[in-house]
Amino acid sequence: MRFGAGVVAILYLMSVHPLAFLIFQTLSTAYNVYGHCGREFYPKGMASHWLGRWVNTSTAHEEHHARGRYNYGLYFLFWDRMMGTVDPACKQWPTERAGHPASPEEELRAR
């Protein structure tokens, strides 16, 4: 009941169109599922692409959950870059692990 009331309050207080809100929530949920699925779907070499430096990938976000010291963003890495919280090893993720399960156990074995 509280969640529903919160959604209604947002719709009225922020005067956002319900369809825009629905689209945002759908895209946000889809990207959140991708970020927490433990698999990388971006192509190999994404980290070296100009866009790959700024978009947070599933592998990068998995590292946040594995160690809790880096990669706090869900969608983008620019805040992490500004605050110095991007994992120094992030250049290696998409090229080494694209299409493979991204688990803390694998990361520990690789080190």
C-alpha positions in Angstrom: 0.0 0.0 0.0 2.8 2.4 0.8 4.6 1.8 -2.5 1.4 2.5 -4.4 0.9 5.7 -2.5 4.5 6.8 -3.2 4.0 6.3 -6.9 0.8 8.3 -6.9 2.5 11.1 -4.9 5.4 11.2 -7.4 3.0 11.4 -10.3 1.1 14.3 -8.7 4.0 16.2 -7.1 6.4 16.0 -10.1 3.6 16.4 -12.7 5.0 13.7 -15.0 2.9 12.1 -17.6 1.9 8.6 -16.5 3.1 7.1 -19.8 6.5 8.8 -19.4 6.7 7.4 -15.8 5.8 3.9 -17.0 8.4 4.1 -19.8 11.1 5.3 -17.3 10.2 2.6 -14.8 10.2 -0.1 -17.4 13.7 0.9 -18.8 15.0 1.5 -15.3 13.9 -2.0 -14.2 15.3 -3.6 -17.3 18.7 -2.0 -16.9 18.7 -2.9 -13.2 18.0 -6.5 -14.0 20.9 -6.4 -16.5 23.2 -4.8 -14.0 22.5 -7.5 -11.5 22.2 -10.6 -13.7 25.9 -11.6 -13.4 26.5 -11.9 -17.2 28.0 -9.5 -19.6 26.1 -8.8 -22.8 28.1 -6.0 -24.2 30.5 -6.9 -27.0 34.2 -7.6 -26.3 36.2 -4.4 -26.3 33.4 -2.3 -25.0 35.7 -0.9 -22.2 38.0 0.6 -24.8 35.2 2.2 -26.7 34.5 5.9 -25.8 31.0 5.0 -24.7 32.2 2.0 -22.7 34.2 4.2 -20.5 31.1 5.9 -19.3 28.4 3.2 -19.2 28.3 0.9 -16.2 28.3 -2.7 -17.3 27.0 -5.8 -15.5 30.5 -6.9 -14.9 31.6 -3.6 -13.4 28.5 -3.5 -11.2 29.1 -7.1 -10.1 32.6 -6.0 -8.9 30.8 -3.4 -6.7 28.8 -6.2 -5.0 31.8 -8.5 -4.8 34.1 -5.9 -3.0 31.9 -3.0 -2.2 34.7 -0.4 -2.7 34.2 0.6 -6.3 31.6 1.2 -9.1 28.7 2.6 -7.1 26.8 3.8 -10.2 24.1 1.7 -11.8 23.7 3.4 -15.2 26.9 5.5 -15.7 30.5 5.6 -14.4 31.0 9.4 -14.6 30.3 10.0 -10.9 32.7 7.1 -10.0 35.3 8.6 -12.3 34.8 12.1 -10.7 35.1 10.7 -7.2 37.8 8.2 -7.9 35.7 5.1 -7.1 36.1 3.3 -10.5 37.9 0.0 -10.0 41.4 0.3 -11.4 41.1 -3.1 -13.2 37.9 -2.1 -15.1 39.7 -1.9 -18.5 40.0 -5.7 -18.4 36.4 -6.7 -17.7 34.5 -6.7 -20.9 37.4 -8.0 -23.0 38.2 -10.9 -20.7 34.8 -11.9 -19.5 32.3 -10.9 -22.1 29.5 -13.6 -22.3 30.7 -15.4 -19.3 29.3 -15.5 -15.8 30.6 -12.6 -13.7 30.9 -14.0 -10.2 33.0 -13.1 -7.2 34.4 -16.6 -7.1 35.7 -16.4 -10.7 37.3 -13.0 -9.9 39.1 -14.4 -6.8 40.3 -17.5 -8.8 41.6 -15.2 -11.5 43.7 -13.1 -9.1 
